[in-house]
C-alpha cells in the first residue's frame, strides 16, 4: 500500500508550510473522505488542511468541539468541504461514533490519519508515574488507533484499491 502521507509523520512546526505546498501537486483527493484525529492544532491541523486543499472532504477531530469546528470553518471559508466532530480517541465508543457520524455525513470513508496522542508521563520518572495517567496514555496512544482501525477497516475493505490508514506518533 502506498503511503501518501508518509512524509507527514516527521513534520515539525518549521516544516509545516513547506510540506503543505509541496504535498499538493502529486495528490488529487477529490471525492475522498478523510478523518484526521488530533486536528485542532499543530501537525494534525496541517495534515487536515493539506488533505482539504487536495480536494478531500475532511473530518477535523479532537476532543474539543469548539476547536474542531473553528478549524473546519476555516477550511470551508477557503473553499474546502469539512466538518468538525469532537471525539476522545481514548474512548472506544467515541471512536466508533466518529466513524459512524463521518459515514452519515459524507457517505463513506477513504482515509484515516490517526494523529491524536498524548504523553502524560513525560516530565517525571517512569517509576513515579501515576497508573491512572499511564492507563489514559495507553488508551489514547495504543488502543485508540486500534479502535479507529477496526471501525474503519470494514469500510476500506469494500473499496478495492482505496482505504488508507496512517498512524502518526510524535
Backbone torsions as a table, in degrees:
resi	resn	phi	psi	omega
1	UNK	NA	129.8	179.1
2	UNK	-68.3	144.7	-179.1
3	UNK	-105.0	87.2	-175.1
4	UNK	-64.7	-23.3	-176.0
5	UNK	-116.9	18.9	-177.2
6	UNK	-57.3	-37.2	179.7
7	UNK	-61.7	-28.5	-172.3
8	UNK	-71.4	-23.9	-176.2
9	UNK	-54.2	-40.0	-173.8
10	UNK	-99.6	20.3	179.1
11	UNK	-59.2	144.2	169.3
12	UNK	-128.0	160.0	-174.1
13	UNK	-52.7	-39.3	-177.0
14	UNK	-71.9	-11.8	179.9
15	UNK	-103.0	-10.4	-170.4
16	UNK	-55.2	-50.8	-176.5
17	UNK	-63.8	-42.7	-178.2
18	UNK	-67.8	-37.0	179.4
19	UNK	-70.6	-37.0	176.9
20	UNK	-56.1	-49.5	-176.7
21	UNK	-69.9	-37.1	-178.0
22	UNK	-75.0	-24.2	-178.2
23	UNK	-78.4	-23.6	-173.2
24	UNK	-68.8	-36.9	-173.8
25	UNK	-62.6	-41.8	-176.6
26	UNK	-84.1	-5.4	-173.2
27	UNK	-117.7	130.7	171.9
28	UNK	-126.6	108.8	-173.0
29	UNK	-114.1	23.2	179.4
30	UNK	-55.0	132.4	178.8
31	UNK	83.8	-10.0	178.8
32	UNK	-86.0	149.9	-179.4
33	UNK	-113.9	129.7	-176.7
34	UNK	-127.1	139.2	167.9
35	UNK	-106.4	131.9	172.5
36	UNK	-124.4	118.0	177.1
37	UNK	-87.9	158.4	-177.8
38	UNK	61.8	37.1	-169.5
39	UNK	-103.6	12.5	-178.9
40	UNK	-82.0	-12.2	179.5
41	UNK	-165.3	171.0	171.3
42	UNK	61.3	-138.8	-175.6
43	UNK	-61.0	-44.6	179.7
44	UNK	-60.8	-40.9	178.3
45	UNK	-64.1	-41.5	179.3
46	UNK	-65.6	-39.5	177.4
47	UNK	-63.8	-47.6	-179.6
48	UNK	-61.5	-42.6	178.7
49	UNK	-61.9	-43.4	179.7
50	UNK	-62.0	-43.5	177.7
51	UNK	-62.7	-42.7	178.8
52	UNK	-63.1	-42.3	179.6
53	UNK	-66.5	-26.6	178.0
54	UNK	-84.5	1.2	174.4
55	UNK	103.8	-2.8	-179.7
56	UNK	-73.1	151.6	168.9
57	UNK	-84.7	122.0	-168.5
58	UNK	-114.8	134.0	169.6
59	UNK	-100.9	112.6	177.8
60	UNK	-87.7	119.9	-176.2
61	UNK	-131.0	140.5	173.4
62	UNK	-165.7	-173.7	-175.6
63	UNK	-76.9	-26.5	-172.6
64	UNK	-101.5	115.2	-177.0
65	UNK	-61.2	-41.7	179.8
66	UNK	-61.5	-41.9	-178.9
67	UNK	-66.3	-44.4	-178.2
68	UNK	-71.4	-34.0	178.0
69	UNK	-68.3	-36.3	177.8
70	UNK	-62.9	-42.6	178.8
71	UNK	-66.6	-45.3	179.3
72	UNK	-61.5	-38.5	178.3
73	UNK	-62.8	-37.7	176.1
74	UNK	-60.9	-45.2	-178.9
75	UNK	-63.9	-41.3	178.2
76	UNK	-63.9	-39.6	178.6
77	UNK	-63.6	-27.8	178.5
78	UNK	-88.1	4.9	177.5
79	UNK	98.1	2.0	179.6
80	UNK	-86.8	169.9	176.3
81	UNK	-112.5	114.7	-174.4
82	UNK	-152.3	151.4	171.2
83	UNK	-132.8	155.7	175.1
84	UNK	-107.7	126.0	178.0
85	UNK	-129.4	116.2	178.5
86	UNK	-73.2	136.8	175.7
87	UNK	-159.5	137.2	173.5
88	UNK	-95.2	109.6	-176.7
89	UNK	-67.9	-8.2	175.7
90	UNK	-83.9	4.4	178.8
91	UNK	-127.6	115.1	-174.8
92	UNK	-56.2	-41.3	-178.7
93	UNK	-62.2	-35.4	179.8
94	UNK	-73.2	-33.8	177.0
95	UNK	-67.0	-44.7	178.2
96	UNK	-61.1	-42.8	178.8
97	UNK	-65.5	-37.4	177.7
98	UNK	-58.0	-46.9	179.3
99	UNK	-66.3	-43.5	-179.9
100	UNK	-62.3	-42.5	178.9
101	UNK	-66.8	-36.5	177.3
102	UNK	-61.4	-49.0	-179.5
103	UNK	-64.5	-40.1	178.9
104	UNK	-63.1	-38.5	-176.9
105	UNK	-80.6	-46.7	-173.1
106	UNK	-104.7	-10.2	177.1
107	UNK	86.0	7.9	178.8
108	UNK	171.2	-171.5	179.4
109	UNK	-155.2	130.2	-178.1
110	UNK	-120.7	-29.5	-171.9
111	UNK	-137.1	133.6	173.2
112	UNK	-126.4	126.5	172.9
113	UNK	-116.1	109.3	-177.2
114	UNK	-92.2	86.5	-174.7
115	UNK	-99.0	-19.0	-176.5
116	UNK	-62.3	142.5	178.1
117	UNK	-171.2	164.0	178.8
118	UNK	-148.8	159.6	174.3
119	UNK	-138.3	87.6	-175.5
120	UNK	-81.7	-7.3	-176.4
121	UNK	-114.5	12.3	-172.7
122	UNK	-62.8	-38.1	-171.8
123	UNK	-99.0	26.0	178.6
124	UNK	-151.8	156.7	176.9
125	UNK	-62.8	141.8	-178.7
126	UNK	-55.0	-37.6	-177.7
127	UNK	-64.1	-22.3	179.9
128	UNK	-97.4	3.0	-175.9
129	UNK	-68.1	131.8	174.1
130	UNK	-67.8	130.4	-175.9
131	UNK	-65.9	-29.9	175.6
132	UNK	-63.6	-43.0	177.7
133	UNK	-65.9	-39.6	179.1
134	UNK	-63.8	-44.6	178.7
135	UNK	-61.7	-40.7	178.3
136	UNK	-62.2	-42.9	179.0
137	UNK	-62.4	-41.3	178.8
138	UNK	-66.1	-39.7	178.5
139	UNK	-61.5	-44.0	-177.1
140	UNK	-75.1	-47.3	-171.8
141	UNK	-84.7	-29.5	-176.2
142	UNK	-113.0	-49.9	-178.1
143	UNK	-74.3	-39.5	-178.6
144	UNK	-54.4	-50.1	177.7
145	UNK	-61.0	-35.9	177.8
146	UNK	-67.5	-44.4	178.8
147	UNK	-60.6	-41.6	-179.4
148	UNK	-68.3	-40.4	177.0
149	UNK	-62.4	-42.7	179.1
150	UNK	-63.8	-38.7	-179.9
151	UNK	-71.7	-34.7	-176.5
152	UNK	-83.9	-31.8	-172.1
153	UNK	-54.7	-45.7	179.9
154	UNK	-59.0	-31.4	177.6
155	UNK	-73.5	-39.0	179.2
156	UNK	-67.2	-38.8	-176.7
157	UNK	-60.6	-27.6	-178.8
158	UNK	-79.4	-8.4	-174.8
159	UNK	-120.3	89.5	-179.9
160	UNK	-56.6	131.1	178.6
161	UNK	85.5	-5.8	179.6
162	UNK	-130.6	169.7	-178.2
163	UNK	106.8	94.5	-176.3
164	UNK	-117.9	129.6	-177.9
165	UNK	-120.4	124.8	-179.2
166	UNK	-121.9	127.0	177.4
167	UNK	-108.0	117.0	-179.7
168	UNK	-109.5	123.1	175.3
169	UNK	-125.0	118.4	-177.8
170	UNK	-128.8	NA	NA
